[in-house]
Amino acid sequence: MKINAYNLNGKAVTAWEFSEKSLGEINNALLAQALRIYSSNAHQKTHKVKSRGEVDGSTRKIYRQKGTGNARHGAKYAPIFVGGGIAHGPTGVRPENLVLPKKMRRAALASALLTKLKAQELIGLTGLDKAEVKTKTASSFLSTVTTHPKTKVLMVTEVASPTLFQMVGNLQGVTLKRGSLVNAYDLISHDHVIMTKEALDSITARTQSKIGAKV
């Protein structure tokens, strides 16, 4: 498999050779499970609503039990009334985060990376040391190799890159991450992934221990 690579001027360079066999096969069930867990853990889970017992107000019976022709009702703060309590709403008690074992995380990462490769949504990046540190340069590059700003782009480097951060820091829809921090959710949640060769090698190495694991 070949990965198209470009420098920051948007000019194509020699394509990278990549063996997709090193990533195994796409496990859609595991990938879906990982995405659900990452998404769930990203939420604070502190939302809370008041039940009928917590709404401040009178609990007097709103009208007599019989003889009105209406349904039987008690306090006006029952869930069926406007301004009443909420039935079965969030309580604000934060549950523990869901946990995905290490082998499953690595297997999900491999599946996500392979998904992007097969969809041709992974692009190589070279020449960071020769780039002109301007937002205009980064914007032109992204519009050339992707359809940014119409799409979300994830840029991955092996180590922190202050140069690249200065270039894309003001661009909407662009996320910059180090390879060691990238997970399956990061890859799938972006329309295009742009990474350096070192970052690709690092992520691939992280997935190697998952081959043959039963998940």
N, C-alpha and C positions, 0 to 999 in steps of 0.2 A: 504494500500500500504506500502511496506517495502523499505527502502533506505539502500543500502549496505554501511557500515561505516568501516573505516580503521584508524589505527594510522600511524604515519609518518615512521614507520619501514615497512609499507606495510602489516601488519598483520590484518586480519579481526577481527572486534569486533562485539558485538551484533548489529544487524540491527535495524534501527530506524523505529518506526511505524509512519505513516503519513496519515492523512485523506485528500484525494484529493478533497472531497466534499467542503472543506473550500475554495477552489479556484474556484469553479463554473465549467464552461465549457470553452473550448478553443474557442476564438473568432478570427478566422483566418483573417477576414477582418480588424478588429481593430488592430490586431498584425501587419499586413502588412502596415497599415497606420502609426503606431507608428515607425516602422523600417525606413520607408521612411523619416519621419520627423527628427528622430535622425540622420540619415545618411546625410541629407541635411544640417542640422545645424552644422555638424562637419566640413563642408567645409568652407574655408575662403571666397570663391566667389569673389576673387579679380583678377581673370584672365582677361586679356584685349588683344585685337588685334587691329591693325590699319585698319581703313576703307580706301577707295581709296582717300578720301579727306585728310587723315592724313599722307599718305606716302610722304616722302620728295623727290621731284624730279620734273622734267619738266612736264608741262601739255600740251605741244605742240602736235598737232595732228600728229600721227606717219606716216601717208601718206595721200595723197589726197582722197577725198570722192569717186570719180568715176574714172573709167578707169584702175584700177589695176587688176581687176578680183578677188580681195579679198573682204572679208566682210568689212562693214563699221566699223571703229574704231576711237576712240578719243585718249585719253592719254594712254600711255603704262602701267599705274598703275591701270588699271581696274582689277576687281577680276579674270577675266579669264586668265590673264597673270601671268607667274612666276615672283614673286617679287612684284606683285600688292597688293592692299588692300584685306581684307577679308570681304566677304558679310555676314551679319547677325551673326557676331561673338560676343563673350562676350565683354561687354563694360567697365567692371571694376566697375560699379555702384553696390554696395553691397545691395541686398534687405534685408528687415527685416527677422529675423529668423521666421520659422514656429512655431506655438504654439499648444501644445496638452493640453487640460484641465486636471486638476488634476485627476478627476474620470476616464478619459480615460487612463491616464498614469498608474494608479493603475490597471485598468482592463487589460491593455496590459501586465503589469508586471506579473499579475496572469496567463495570458494565456501563456506567455513565460516560466514561472516556471513549469506550468503543462505540457507543451510540453517537457521540459527536463526530467521531472519525468517519463512520459509515454514512452519516448525513452530510459529510463534507462541510461541517460547521466549525472545524478546528483549523486554525491558521497559524503558521509559523512566523516568528518575529526575530529579526537579526539587526545588527548594527546599532544597538542602543548607545554605544560609546561614541558614535559619530553623529548622533542626532542633534539637530538644532533645537534648543530648549524653548519651544514656542507652542502655545495652545493651538495656533493656526496650523502648525505642522501636524500635530496629532489629529486634529479635526479632519484635515484633508486626507490623512492616511486612513482613518476609519471609514470615511465616506467612500474611499476607493476600494478597500478590500471587503467592506460590509455595506449595509444599507443604513448605517448610523446617520442621523439620530432616530430613525424609525424603529430601530431594534436595540435590544440591550446587549452590551458587550462586556465580557470578562477578560481582563488582561492579567496574565500570570507570569511572574518572574521567579527565579530560584532564590534570590536574595532581595532585600529591600532596594528599590531603585528610586532615589530622590529625583533623578532627572525625569523619569517617566511620570512620577507623581505630580511634578510641577506642570507637566504637559497636559495631563488628563484630569487634573484635580477640579477644574471648573466645567467639565463636560458632563451633561446629564446623561444618565443611562449607561455610564461607564464605571466599572468596578475594577480596582487594582488589588491583587492579592499575591502573597508569596505562595510558592508551590506546596510548602509544608502545611499550609492552612486550608488548602482547597479540599472540599468534600464533594460527594455526589450531587448534593442539592445545588451547590454553586454552579456546577457544570450544566445541569439540566435546566436551571432557572434562567439561564442567559441564552439568547438566540445565537450568539457567536462567541467562541473562545479563542483568544489570541495568546500564544505563549512562546517563550524562548525555548531553545533546544535543551538547555540545562533543566528548565522547569519540567519539560515533558519527560526527560530521563528520570528525574527525581520522583515524579508521580507514578511513572511506570514501575520503578523499583519498589515503591510502597505497596503496590498491588501484588507483587510476586508471591508473597507468602500465602495468599488466599487460594492459589491453584490447588485443586484437589480437596479443598475443605468442604465438609458436608454442612450445609446451612439450611 
